[in-house]
Amino acid sequence: MGAVGQLQFVVMMVRLQHEYNAACRIEPMSLGQPRGLVGSTDAIERAANVRGRLRVYDAKGQPVLLFENEWGLRTAIQQEPGLKFFEVAP
């Protein structure tokens, strides 16, 4: 789930526990700088398998890379000319 602000996550957690009796917990991630990707499957796979990056998928099943920091994002853009990076879904 994506949300803006910690409170939205807490509300979701409380509702899951009380309304659906579903145990859950919040685990913060140290990754950010999400970027949507367009490119070949091989290029996306190669870019995702670098330390400091995590591939996830958006609500439409499209790949998104998360980065440890801004430097990691800039490096990926330079090192992966076969990919296009988008701040919002293309």
Phi, psi and omega in degrees: 000141173251143180208162176256107178097147182299324184300321180297324177292319180296317178300315179299317181297314180297317179296317178300317182290316187271325183270331184240000182053040181252115178293140178205168177210161179256128177236104181297148177248149178265012181254151179204213179051051183294139177222128172289152185235145169226128180167183180291156178301319179297318180294319179295317179300314180298314181295325183285338185264037177245138180304139178090007178231149177222127176270130173229179180232143179279183184298339179263006179082012180272144183290144176224136174257137172252146184234153178294326184197175181299322179300317178298322177295311180300319179298317180298317180299320180288321186274348184238070182294342179278359180244148171250132181253135182232136176289328175238156183305133180289000000 
